[in-house]
Amino acid sequence: MGLEALKLELIEWLTRLENQSTIEYLKVVKDGSEEQKDWWNDLSDLQKAGVERGLKDIENGWTSSHDAVKEKYWL
């Protein structure tokens, strides 16, 4: 199915849609795609510091694989 046909199908479906929560969700998706906000700007300084610590740990090789952690804790 081509992009234009898909758009038309969605428009037709949306005009028949009665579920308010789905419509509100679609509005959030639409607004979010228009804004193209950078999620980084919504983080607190504490959250940003945590992400930066994690990235530094990766750079320095201070990480463990998922399998190693599972094995260590018998998961």
C-alpha positions in Angstrom: 0.0 0.0 0.0 1.4 3.4 -1.0 1.7 6.3 1.4 -1.2 8.3 -0.1 -3.5 5.3 0.1 -2.5 4.6 3.7 -3.2 8.3 4.6 -6.7 8.1 3.0 -7.4 4.8 4.9 -6.4 6.5 8.2 -8.5 9.6 7.4 -11.5 7.4 6.7 -11.0 5.4 9.9 -10.5 8.5 12.0 -13.8 10.1 10.8 -15.6 7.0 12.1 -13.7 6.7 15.3 -15.8 7.2 18.4 -13.4 6.2 21.2 -12.4 9.4 23.0 -9.3 8.0 24.6 -7.9 6.8 21.3 -8.6 10.2 19.7 -6.9 11.9 22.7 -3.9 9.6 22.3 -3.7 10.3 18.6 -3.6 14.1 19.4 -0.7 13.5 21.7 1.1 11.6 19.0 0.4 14.4 16.5 1.5 17.1 18.8 4.7 15.2 19.8 5.7 14.6 16.2 5.2 18.3 15.3 7.3 19.6 18.2 10.3 17.3 17.7 11.3 18.2 21.3 14.6 16.9 22.6 13.8 14.7 25.6 17.1 15.7 27.2 15.8 19.2 27.9 13.0 17.7 30.0 15.3 15.8 32.3 16.3 17.2 35.7 20.0 17.9 36.5 20.1 14.8 38.6 18.8 12.6 35.8 21.2 14.2 33.3 24.1 13.5 35.7 23.0 9.8 35.9 22.9 9.4 32.2 26.3 11.0 31.9 27.7 8.7 34.6 26.3 5.7 32.7 27.9 6.9 29.4 31.2 7.3 31.2 31.0 3.8 32.6 30.4 2.5 29.1 33.4 4.5 27.8 35.6 3.1 30.5 34.4 -0.5 30.1 32.9 -0.5 33.6 29.8 -2.5 32.5 28.6 -6.1 32.8 26.6 -8.0 30.2 23.0 -9.0 30.8 24.0 -12.7 30.8 26.8 -12.1 33.4 24.3 -10.3 35.8 21.8 -13.1 35.3 24.4 -15.7 36.1 25.7 -13.8 39.2 22.2 -13.6 40.7 21.1 -17.1 39.5 18.4 -15.8 37.2 
